[in-house]
Amino acid sequence: MHALRPFFHPRSLAIIGASSDPERIGGRPLRFLIESGFAGELYPVNTAGHAELQGRRAYRSVLEIAAPVDHAIVAVPIAAVVQAVADCARQGVRAVQVFTAGFAEAGAQGAALQRQLVEIARASGMRLIGPNSLGLINPAIGLFATFSTLLNGLRPGAGRIGLATQSGAFGSATYGAAALRSLGLSCAVATGNEADVDVAECIDYLAEDPDTRVICTALEACRNGDALRAALLKAADAGKPVVAMKIGRSELGAAAAATHTGGLAGNDAVYDAVLAECGAVRARSIDEMLDIAGFCDIAPRLPSGPRVGVVTGSGGIGVLMADEADELDLSLPPLPAPACSALQQILPFAVAANPFDTTGQVTSVAGGIERAIEVMLDQGGCDSVVAYLAHAGLSPQRFAPTEAALAALAARHPERPLMLVMLSTPEVAQRLAQAGIPVFADPSRAMRALGAAWELRRRRQALHRVPPLSAAAQAATPPLGAVATEAQAKARLARAGLPVPVERACASREAALAAAAEIGYPVVAKILSTEITHKTEVGGVMLNLGDATAVGAACDELLRRAAHHRPDARVEGVLIAPMVQGGVETIAGVVVDAVFGPMIMFGLGGIATELFRDVAFASAPLTKSRAERLIDSGRASQVLRGWRGAPPADREALADTLVKLSAFAAAHAHEIEAIDINPLLVREQGCICLDAVIAPRPPHPAPETERGTWHE
Amino acid sequence: MHALRPFFHPRSLAIIGASSDPERIGGRPLRFLIESGFAGELYPVNTAGHAELQGRRAYRSVLEIAAPVDHAIVAVPIAAVVQAVADCARQGVRAVQVFTAGFAEAGAQGAALQRQLVEIARASGMRLIGPNSLGLINPAIGLFATFSTLLNGLRPGAGRIGLATQSGAFGSATYGAAALRSLGLSCAVATGNEADVDVAECIDYLAEDPDTRVICTALEACRNGDALRAALLKAADAGKPVVAMKIGRSELGAAAAATHTGGLAGNDAVYDAVLAECGAVRARSIDEMLDIAGFCDIAPRLPSGPRVGVVTGSGGIGVLMADEADELDLSLPPLPAPACSALQQILPFAVAANPFDTTGQVTSVAGGIERAIEVMLDQGGCDSVVAYLAHAGLSPQRFAPTEAALAALAARHPERPLMLVMLSTPEVAQRLAQAGIPVFADPSRAMRALGAAWELRRRRQALHRVPPLSAAAQAATPPLGAVATEAQAKARLARAGLPVPVERACASREAALAAAAEIGYPVVAKILSTEITHKTEVGGVMLNLGDATAVGAACDELLRRAAHHRPDARVEGVLIAPMVQGGVETIAGVVVDAVFGPMIMFGLGGIATELFRDVAFASAPLTKSRAERLIDSGRASQVLRGWRGAPPADREALADTLVKLSAFAAAHAHEIEAIDINPLLVREQGCICLDAVIAPRPPHPAPETERGTWHE
């Protein structure tokens, strides 16, 4: 049994701090549970010594309860919380929720109290949600173990969507919106301060929960990236779609200042990568999250491919849906010849195409729409079918025969989702949902939900499982060594198997001339300084030096420029390297994310990197195939295939280099903050790291701060 | 009086082809009008000679009606339509709608019939909507002059949103969705085949209509760009927001093949430019269109700036709204000190900031939320205020005092929109709407609607009024002359005042050497051929030639490459030009759009142009300030300001060049299909057109095809 199951399926529930006032925080859960007919034992607890509360026998302490208590709610003033939780542990409570606020979110004193709660819970094996949490619900059994005032106006129904959020307000806003559109929930939980149970563990529970088919979550301040990854992968393996929102932009850490890669890692790119790798999709609004979750909940399966067959009573709406498909990764393929002739036979006045516009005349053909949809499902060669039926669902009686026919069709094609787009009464939409047919009112939103469903399926087919970082393995890794200068960084990367040019660090003009002669002209000269990271900005790179005179002049000029632009910087000399030309300029990098560990970045180099942020991230270590997907995720792939007549670049070598970089990053994640390889030149044969920066981790990491979060 | 007013405010209405069967196309409008209590005279007309139809006295012909008929509907078989329309003209009908299909959309024969209808209408001054149109409505007077079956299930209410679409299905889908969310309509019209009245003219009507406050439209196949521009500008001048959807991607014309600019003009970029210049915003879905229109309809004014003050009962939702603002052009500025202390006094436990999180404890302070919102409105220094109130609106009685207080606040601050985000009953939302407070359920959608409202206001402040192209002025323009080669094109642009390098077209190796000597080394050599447009792709450009040997070798090599890659192409020789270096590589261009005339394109050059499509369009001729906005609309502006230590580029000279290009394009719009200036190098001082292509218009333009469209 999952450790969290007693929270959601308690046979008995105590409310410590229960109130006779049904409006108070300790009174509301009791009222909700009674009103909703929760079938388990209910034990109101209040030290005041009432004989009963809201009609139920009351207890002075949880210790007075003679029977086992699966789940306890603590809603007492902060001064009494530690005692209440300790009592629960003594009583043998298996799952405790602490609603009381004023813990880690309120400062150091609260944080200390919060640690006490965790210690008590850990010592007894009791699990703890909160403190500062809003509660949880399981509508199917009438378990409304929350003080959310939402339930005053609306009681969510039972269903198969599970919801895990940190913020109670976000959670109740979501399940309130779900209830208003008749989507049912298996359960919803808000984790508050996450002293013990976090959102990742709730997702892990939902992945196992047989009542849950689809998982919605909001990610705010995930602390354990490995746990989140594992939970998401477990859901994906269980065939359960996860739809996630990310609230708040990623903090830009110290890495942002030191490297491009660190700066580009902001803007949620790391979350995007992790969600994609673990089979989840991201929604940009609560409505969009519920659109996607609703589709996945109702349709018998996710579409097995991108091909959509559209049947529409309106050419204009058909074009609108085709426009939308074009922006998503969906296609509206031409129909096979047998499908065309079948459609032509049914509706001879319409043009057999995809979208298939039945035209207004379809009303003159009995069952014309159903038969067209049937052809599309049977012979259209598509992975899903969308039918636009205008406002047919607003006239339930007229629509009844079509409704019955479509329900039968959907039952016959469980492998191929059928979606309707129309205005309808809630009852019609509900009946169709029962039949496995999602109904959307807005054509664009319908296509976006379908696109996300296909994306979920596609991602599930290409999960990237990153082994958790083992402290033991890291301890066994030889130390990184000195990486402060470009030369040191490149030498280190070369030892890790990455291709770098032969080059010489030269402390004098004479050494530079000798190095150039040895390497062979033309050469490049670069300023060598641990303190100048962005050499281009100080004019610190001089290219294509054809002879000794040029090299000598370049040395003088580089030192002059460095002194001019960065008089503060200590300069070690110049770096002499062969002039490498041709190929595609890309950027690769590493950022060691505080939550998700080492992440590899790749994208088009030069001005494109920063102007267009056309880079993507992937979790290290990469497999070969993950490296290839990373290469393909941006515009660089277009250029690498051979841009404007150039020969194709060596993708094989590039993928190999990224895999090696990722292995290096994973092994040294504890020592590194970020790495830039910029440019990484990808040539017709091989690739080469023309410049590299390794930003080591400062020796004393900042202490982890305790989490505070929002109360409703 | 507006020419279209008789359609929407008829004192009398005839239905030709009226039926006693309330389900038939000729029976439905009659039923709808009777059911909705249309107060004008109703004249059912049917040649069968019924005494009455659906309880109203019937006529055999519209000519039998002794009284004036303002508006007539024609819903007879196609063979009888011309006669019916002719009868209307004779009767003195002022406005006729033809519902019958089978005209231009069905082929040449139908197109000929359609022309007859137009001739009859024009001759008598009668206006015509359709044929193949679904009808129009004006709910305030019970005018449901349509056969849309939507009205079987739903009757839209009266309000201030006007809707003009070509597709009837799109229109009824939109007003159906509006009705389901209790948004009222001033009128809605579907123009069908647009033989006479088109969407642009309907927008023109709505701009004048005193009952219309906000205009929604769907643009499908606009034929008259000048009329659309004029109508949109009229609406903007009348202070009426226009929210537009564009259905269907722009067709890529012949210009796409010949020039970059033509290719990049696809993907709706031209529509985006025209809508922005004329003060309208574009919506990406019906829901988004109604979100924006609903906000504009309900709020007393559009926000006068981007600054938003957010009051929220949930920190998480506050962050979500701030995230959304960050992606839009909205800002959440820090609060002025007096506002902070006022908030601190009201809710001492909360942190005075923007977003202002009242925390859960706000419920312990009587009127705490209202007072916080009041401070934000009075002293927050913001242009609009958004308050997140969770699900308060689901409990109307508890919410009543807050509702009253907020209504009073909104009345006191008509200049500053107040928006609520909460779940609520429809009644609560309706009452707040009456008080000028839009209520949204989804926080993200709320912010997007607010962002669009601010965009509408901002665009209204910077309208770009393009004079219609005058045929007389074009006739007076001296002919374009020969522009087939790069040299000719550049010479022509130089005469128009654009900066081009000195360069020589050389028919021989010797001429090339002489030209290089005259221009001064280093030089550039390019292949010279009318038939090779994309020189780079055949290796047709050789840079940085330092001496005569290099130039001679380059001539040989260019001819060899041209012969190798394009053995079909006739080569005139080579072009010798000075080697110009440094500066920012941009692209400028012209495409003469079939609907909107000459459009100027500008963006970052090189690989960025095609990989990232970071280009924008503007209508020619440009004013200086429009040129500056065009320059600022993409990433190029960042680079032009001085990228990575480079000096700022000469924006002044660039703007001047774009203005001159636009004047040239406008004068020669009838002779030109497209122009590429690629690269247009913008230097520290001045800018220079390094390469240019002018694609002339083919002498015999394809005949304009008649319009066919979709029936519902």
Contacts between the chains, C-beta under 8 A, distances in Angstrom:
chain1	res1	chain2	res2	distance
A	101	B	360	7.0
A	149	B	390	7.6
A	149	B	391	7.0
A	149	B	395	7.5
A	150	B	390	7.0
A	150	B	391	4.5
A	150	B	394	7.1
A	150	B	423	7.5
A	152	B	394	7.4
A	152	B	395	5.2
A	152	B	398	7.5
A	153	B	391	6.0
A	153	B	394	2.9
A	153	B	395	4.6
A	153	B	423	7.7
A	153	B	425	7.9
A	154	B	391	6.9
A	154	B	394	5.4
A	154	B	423	7.3
A	165	B	316	7.9
A	166	B	316	7.4
A	167	B	314	6.4
A	167	B	315	7.1
A	167	B	316	3.4
A	167	B	317	7.7
A	169	B	313	6.7
A	169	B	314	3.1
A	169	B	315	7.8
A	169	B	316	5.8
A	169	B	317	5.8
A	169	B	390	6.1
A	170	B	314	6.7
A	170	B	316	4.4
A	170	B	317	6.2
A	170	B	320	7.5
A	172	B	390	7.0
A	172	B	391	7.0
A	173	B	314	7.5
A	173	B	317	6.5
A	173	B	390	6.5
A	173	B	391	7.4
A	173	B	423	7.3
A	173	B	443	7.6
A	176	B	391	5.1
A	176	B	394	7.4
A	176	B	423	4.8
A	177	B	423	6.7
A	177	B	441	6.2
A	177	B	442	7.2
A	180	B	423	6.5
A	180	B	441	7.4
A	218	B	316	7.2
A	220	B	316	6.3
A	220	B	319	7.8
A	245	B	320	7.7
A	247	B	316	5.6
A	247	B	319	5.3
A	247	B	320	5.2
A	247	B	323	7.0
A	248	B	319	4.6
A	248	B	323	6.7
A	249	B	323	6.4
A	249	B	326	7.3
A	284	B	444	6.4
A	285	B	442	5.5
A	285	B	443	7.5
A	285	B	444	3.4
A	285	B	445	6.1
A	286	B	442	5.3
A	286	B	443	7.0
A	286	B	444	7.0
A	287	B	441	7.9
A	287	B	442	4.6
A	287	B	444	7.4
A	287	B	445	6.3
A	288	B	444	7.9
A	313	B	169	6.6
A	313	B	712	7.0
A	314	B	167	6.3
A	314	B	169	3.0
A	314	B	170	6.6
A	314	B	173	7.5
A	314	B	710	6.0
A	314	B	712	6.3
A	315	B	167	7.1
A	315	B	169	7.8
A	315	B	709	7.3
A	315	B	710	3.2
A	316	B	165	7.8
A	316	B	166	7.5
A	316	B	167	3.4
A	316	B	169	5.8
A	316	B	170	4.4
A	316	B	218	7.2
A	316	B	220	6.3
A	316	B	247	5.5
A	316	B	709	7.9
A	316	B	710	5.5
A	317	B	167	7.6
A	317	B	169	5.8
A	317	B	170	6.2
A	317	B	173	6.5
A	319	B	220	7.8
A	319	B	247	5.2
A	319	B	248	4.6
A	320	B	170	7.5
A	320	B	245	7.7
A	320	B	247	5.2
A	323	B	247	7.0
A	323	B	248	6.7
A	323	B	249	6.4
A	326	B	249	7.3
A	357	B	710	6.7
A	359	B	710	7.4
A	359	B	711	5.9
A	360	B	101	7.1
A	360	B	711	3.9
A	360	B	712	4.9
A	361	B	711	7.7
A	390	B	149	7.6
A	390	B	150	7.1
A	390	B	169	6.1
A	390	B	172	7.0
A	390	B	173	6.5
A	390	B	712	7.3
A	391	B	149	7.0
A	391	B	150	4.5
A	391	B	153	6.0
A	391	B	154	6.9
A	391	B	172	6.9
A	391	B	173	7.4
A	391	B	176	5.1
A	394	B	150	7.1
A	394	B	152	7.4
A	394	B	153	2.9
A	394	B	154	5.5
A	394	B	176	7.4
A	395	B	149	7.5
A	395	B	152	5.2
A	395	B	153	4.6
A	398	B	152	7.5
A	423	B	150	7.5
A	423	B	153	7.7
A	423	B	154	7.3
A	423	B	173	7.3
A	423	B	176	4.8
A	423	B	177	6.7
A	423	B	180	6.5
A	425	B	153	7.9
A	441	B	177	6.2
A	441	B	180	7.4
A	441	B	287	7.8
A	442	B	177	7.2
A	442	B	285	5.5
A	442	B	286	5.3
A	442	B	287	4.5
A	443	B	173	7.7
A	443	B	285	7.5
A	443	B	286	7.0
A	444	B	284	6.4
A	444	B	285	3.4
A	444	B	286	7.0
A	444	B	287	7.4
A	444	B	288	7.9
A	445	B	285	6.1
A	445	B	287	6.3
A	534	B	644	7.8
A	536	B	644	5.8
A	536	B	645	7.7
A	537	B	644	5.3
A	537	B	645	4.9
A	538	B	645	7.5
A	539	B	645	7.3
A	604	B	611	7.4
A	607	B	608	7.2
A	607	B	639	6.9
A	607	B	643	7.0
A	608	B	607	7.2
A	608	B	608	6.4
A	608	B	611	7.2
A	608	B	612	7.2
A	611	B	604	7.4
A	611	B	608	7.2
A	611	B	614	7.9
A	611	B	635	4.6
A	611	B	638	6.4
A	611	B	639	7.0
A	612	B	608	7.2
A	612	B	612	5.1
A	612	B	614	7.1
A	612	B	635	6.8
A	614	B	611	7.9
A	614	B	612	7.1
A	635	B	611	4.6
A	635	B	612	6.8
A	638	B	611	6.4
A	639	B	607	6.9
A	639	B	611	7.0
A	643	B	607	7.0
A	644	B	534	7.9
A	644	B	536	5.7
A	644	B	537	5.3
A	645	B	536	7.7
A	645	B	537	5.1
A	645	B	538	7.5
A	645	B	539	7.0
A	709	B	315	7.3
A	709	B	316	7.9
A	710	B	314	6.0
A	710	B	315	3.2
A	710	B	316	5.5
A	710	B	357	6.8
A	710	B	359	7.4
A	711	B	359	5.9
A	711	B	360	4.0
A	711	B	361	7.8
A	712	B	313	7.0
A	712	B	314	6.4
A	712	B	360	4.9
A	712	B	390	7.3
